[in-house]
Amino acid sequence: MTALAELVIALIPPALVAVLYSLYGREPRQPAGVNLRAFGAGSLAVIPVVLVVLLVPGPVSVAPESASEFGRMFVLTGLMEETTKLTALAVLAWPPAWSEHPRHSAAAGAAVGFGFGTAETVLASVTGSGLVILRSLLVSPFHALTTATMAVLFGRRARIGPGGIVGGVLLLAALHTGFNIILQTGTPGIVGAAVLALVWTGVLLRYCAMVEG
C-alpha cells in the first residue's frame, strides 16, 4: 500500500465522526461555514506544536520513567497541545452569536480537534513516523473529544469563571498525557483507551442535550 493510499484510508474514520459531530450541532441553526473555519483553525494550531518539537531537544513521546519525565511530557504534549487548540478555538473559530448552545460548542470544538488531528496524521505520513492508522482511528478522534469538551467549558465560561476554564484545561492536559502513555502499553491499553473515549463521548453529548433541554 502506498503512503498516499494509506493516508486517504486513514482519514476516513475521523471524517465520518466529524460529520456526526457536525450533524449533532446543527440544531439550533448555526452559521454556515462554522465547522469548516474551525477545522482550518485546528490545522493551523499544529504549527506552534511542531516548532516546539523542533526546538526542544530530546523525545517527548516515550513512556516517562520518573516524575520529572512525566512533567516534561505533560508540559510538552498534553498542556501545550490542549492550550494551542483552545487558543485556536477562541481566537479563530469562535462565533459568539451561538456560543451559549452546548451542541454548537461541541461541534466547533470537535472540528478544531479534527483539524489538529488530521494535520498531525498528514505530518506523520509525510515524515514516515508511522502509526498513521492508529492516529486515524483513535488519536484524531481523541483530539476532537478533548477540544469538544474544552469548547463546552469555554461556552459556559460566564458561569464557571476563569478558574473553571484553567482547571478544565489542566485536567484535560493530564488526561491527554495519560492517554498518550496508555497507548504505549500495547493492545490492552489501546482497547481501554478506545472504550474510555466512547464512554466520554456519550457523557459529553448527553450533558449537552440535558443542558439545552
C-alpha positions, 0 to 999 in steps of 0.5 A, a space after each residue: 500500500 502506498 503512503 498516499 493510499 494509506 493516508 486517504 484510508 486513514 482519514 476516513 474514520 475521523 471524517 465520518 465522526 466529524 460529520 456526526 459531530 457536525 450533524 449533532 450541532 446543527 440544531 439550533 441553526 448555526 452559521 454556515 461555514 462554522 465547522 469548516 473555519 474551525 477545522 482550518 483553525 485546528 490545522 493551523 494550531 499544529 504549527 506552534 506544536 511542531 516548532 516546539 518539537 523542533 526546538 526542544 531537544 530530546 523525545 517527548 513521546 516515550 513512556 516517562 520513567 520518573 516524575 520529572 519525565 512525566 512533567 516534561 511530557 505533560 508540559 510538552 504534549 498534553 498542556 501545550 497541545 490542549 492550550 494551542 487548540 483552545 487558543 485556536 478555538 477562541 481566537 479563530 473559530 469562535 462565533 459568539 452569536 451561538 456560543 451559549 448552545 452546548 451542541 454548537 460548542 461541541 461541534 466547533 470544538 470537535 472540528 478544531 480537534 479534527 483539524 489538529 488531528 488530521 494535520 498531525 496524521 498528514 505530518 506523520 505520513 509525510 515524515 514516515 513516523 508511522 502509526 498513521 492508522 492508529 492516529 486515524 482511528 483513535 488519536 484524531 478522534 481523541 483530539 476532537 473529544 478533548 477540544 469538544 469538551 474544552 469548547 463546552 467549558 469555554 461556552 459556559 465560561 460566564 458561569 464557571 469563571 476563569 478558574 473553571 476554564 484553567 482547571 478544565 484545561 489542566 485536567 484535560 492536559 493530564 488526561 491527554 498525557 495519560 492517554 498518550 502513555 496508555 497507548 504505549 502499553 500495547 493492545 490492552 491499553 489501546 482497547 481501554 483507551 478506545 472504550 474510555 473515549 466512547 464512554 466520554 463521548 456519550 457523557 459529553 453529548 448527553 450533558 449537552 442535550 440535558 443542558 439545552 433541554 
